[in-house]
Amino acid sequence: MGDGVRIVNGKINFECKMESCKNCCCGVFKGITNRLSNVDHRPFDEIVLTEEDYENLYRCGRSDLIEEGYSEQMGKKYFRMALEDDGSCKALVDGKCSINQYKPTLCRAFPFYFDMFSGLCAVNCEGFSDEHMTDLKDSLPSFEAARKMYTFWIDFYSDI
């Protein structure tokens, strides 16, 4: 990731490689630090689906990629992407995402996420490079997806 995320004069040193990315699906995600754990004790490799994600996959004929999860602590179900035994997403075919135009919110947000301590953060990704700067507005769809996931989790735990 070079020297990390840089924003200068409305430009960011990030450009999603999309289909040309050698890792267009980042594969099994183990979390960003071993100091984090979630209260549901879910593995970090789960790709949790929003209601919109569920509906999109169902409408495009890929309900085979949807699994039901259950939070013992919250006493409620949620939906997630089906994973292979190694933890990789079942939509990953020959190293590429087979549902790119329907990919879940969590995947659209990557490599960005919101942290309650730091605000907008980024995970290491080959899209970061000090060789190019792109308009910050080009990353707005990823930021919006990250916001949607943050809101999803706030809503999920709102009835504690």
C-alpha positions as CSV (number, residue, x, y, z in Angstrom):
1,M,0.0,0.0,0.0
2,G,3.0,2.3,-0.4
3,D,3.0,4.9,2.4
4,G,-0.7,4.3,3.2
5,V,-3.8,6.3,2.2
6,R,-3.1,9.9,1.1
7,I,-5.6,12.5,0.3
8,V,-4.3,15.7,-1.3
9,N,-6.3,18.5,-2.9
10,G,-9.5,16.4,-3.3
11,K,-7.6,13.4,-4.7
12,I,-6.8,10.0,-3.2
13,N,-4.0,7.6,-4.0
14,F,-6.5,4.8,-4.6
15,E,-8.0,3.4,-7.8
16,C,-10.0,0.2,-7.7
17,K,-8.6,-2.2,-10.2
18,M,-11.9,-4.0,-10.5
19,E,-11.7,-6.8,-13.1
20,S,-8.0,-6.4,-13.6
21,C,-7.2,-6.8,-9.9
22,K,-5.2,-9.9,-9.3
23,N,-7.2,-10.2,-6.1
24,C,-10.6,-8.8,-7.1
25,C,-11.9,-10.9,-4.3
26,C,-9.6,-10.6,-1.3
27,G,-10.2,-14.2,-0.3
28,V,-10.3,-15.4,3.3
29,F,-10.3,-12.3,5.6
30,K,-9.1,-12.9,9.1
31,G,-9.7,-9.4,10.5
32,I,-7.4,-6.5,10.7
33,T,-5.9,-7.2,14.1
34,N,-5.8,-10.0,16.6
35,R,-7.0,-7.5,19.2
36,L,-10.5,-7.4,17.8
37,S,-13.3,-9.8,18.5
38,N,-17.0,-9.5,18.0
39,V,-19.6,-10.1,20.6
40,D,-21.3,-12.8,18.5
41,H,-18.0,-14.8,18.2
42,R,-18.6,-15.0,14.4
43,P,-15.5,-15.6,12.3
44,F,-14.2,-12.5,10.4
45,D,-14.4,-14.4,7.1
46,E,-18.2,-14.2,7.1
47,I,-19.5,-12.0,4.4
48,V,-22.7,-10.7,6.1
49,L,-25.5,-9.6,3.7
50,T,-27.7,-6.6,4.1
51,E,-31.4,-7.0,3.1
52,E,-30.6,-5.3,-0.2
53,D,-27.8,-7.8,-0.9
54,Y,-30.1,-10.7,-0.1
55,E,-32.8,-9.4,-2.5
56,N,-30.2,-8.7,-5.3
57,L,-28.8,-12.2,-5.1
58,Y,-32.2,-13.7,-5.0
59,R,-33.4,-11.6,-8.0
60,C,-30.4,-12.4,-10.2
61,G,-30.9,-16.1,-9.6
62,R,-28.0,-16.7,-7.2
63,S,-29.9,-17.7,-4.1
64,D,-27.4,-20.7,-4.0
65,L,-24.9,-18.2,-2.6
66,I,-27.0,-17.3,0.4
67,E,-26.8,-19.0,3.8
68,E,-28.6,-18.3,7.0
69,G,-26.6,-17.4,10.1
70,Y,-27.8,-17.1,13.6
71,S,-26.6,-14.9,16.4
72,E,-27.0,-16.8,19.7
73,Q,-26.2,-13.7,21.7
74,M,-28.8,-11.5,19.9
75,G,-31.3,-14.4,19.3
76,K,-31.8,-13.5,15.6
77,K,-30.9,-14.7,12.2
78,Y,-29.0,-12.9,9.5
79,F,-27.9,-13.9,6.0
80,R,-24.4,-14.4,4.7
81,M,-22.5,-15.5,1.6
82,A,-21.9,-19.2,1.3
83,L,-18.2,-20.1,1.8
84,E,-16.0,-22.9,0.6
85,D,-14.4,-25.1,3.2
86,D,-11.3,-23.0,3.1
87,G,-13.3,-19.8,4.0
88,S,-13.3,-18.3,0.5
89,C,-16.5,-17.1,-1.1
90,K,-18.4,-19.5,-3.3
91,A,-18.8,-16.7,-5.8
92,L,-15.1,-16.7,-6.4
93,V,-14.4,-18.6,-9.7
94,D,-10.9,-18.9,-11.1
95,G,-9.7,-16.2,-8.7
96,K,-12.4,-13.7,-9.9
97,C,-15.7,-12.6,-8.5
98,S,-18.5,-14.2,-10.6
99,I,-21.1,-11.8,-9.3
100,N,-19.2,-8.5,-9.6
101,Q,-22.3,-6.4,-10.6
102,Y,-24.3,-7.9,-7.7
103,K,-21.5,-8.2,-5.1
104,P,-22.6,-7.6,-1.5
105,T,-22.3,-4.2,0.3
106,L,-19.4,-5.5,2.4
107,C,-17.4,-6.3,-0.8
108,R,-18.3,-3.0,-2.5
109,A,-17.0,-1.2,0.6
110,F,-13.7,-2.9,0.5
111,P,-11.0,-1.7,1.2
112,F,-12.8,1.0,3.2
113,Y,-14.6,0.7,6.5
114,F,-15.6,3.0,9.4
115,D,-14.0,2.6,12.8
116,M,-15.6,4.3,15.8
117,F,-12.2,5.5,17.0
118,S,-10.6,6.6,13.7
119,G,-13.4,7.3,11.3
120,L,-12.9,6.3,7.7
121,C,-10.1,3.6,7.4
122,A,-8.7,1.4,4.7
123,V,-7.3,-2.1,4.6
124,N,-4.2,-2.9,2.6
125,C,-5.1,-3.3,-1.1
126,E,-3.2,-3.2,-4.4
127,G,-5.5,-0.3,-5.5
128,F,-3.4,2.1,-3.3
129,S,-0.4,3.5,-5.1
130,D,1.7,6.6,-4.8
131,E,2.0,6.5,-8.6
132,H,-1.5,7.9,-9.3
133,M,-4.1,10.1,-7.6
134,T,-7.8,10.0,-8.5
135,D,-10.7,12.3,-7.6
136,L,-11.9,11.5,-4.2
137,K,-15.5,11.5,-5.5
138,D,-14.6,8.3,-7.5
139,S,-14.3,6.5,-4.2
140,L,-17.7,7.7,-2.9
141,P,-19.6,4.5,-3.8
142,S,-17.1,2.5,-1.7
143,F,-17.5,5.0,1.2
144,E,-21.3,4.8,0.9
145,A,-21.2,1.0,1.0
146,A,-19.0,1.2,4.1
147,R,-21.5,3.6,5.7
148,K,-24.3,1.1,4.8
149,M,-22.5,-1.7,6.6
150,Y,-21.8,0.4,9.6
151,T,-25.5,1.3,9.7
152,F,-26.4,-2.4,9.3
153,W,-24.4,-3.3,12.4
154,I,-25.9,-0.4,14.4
155,D,-29.4,-1.6,13.5
156,F,-28.5,-5.2,14.1
157,Y,-27.5,-4.5,17.7
158,S,-30.1,-1.7,18.3
159,D,-32.4,-4.0,20.4
160,I,-29.7,-5.1,23.0
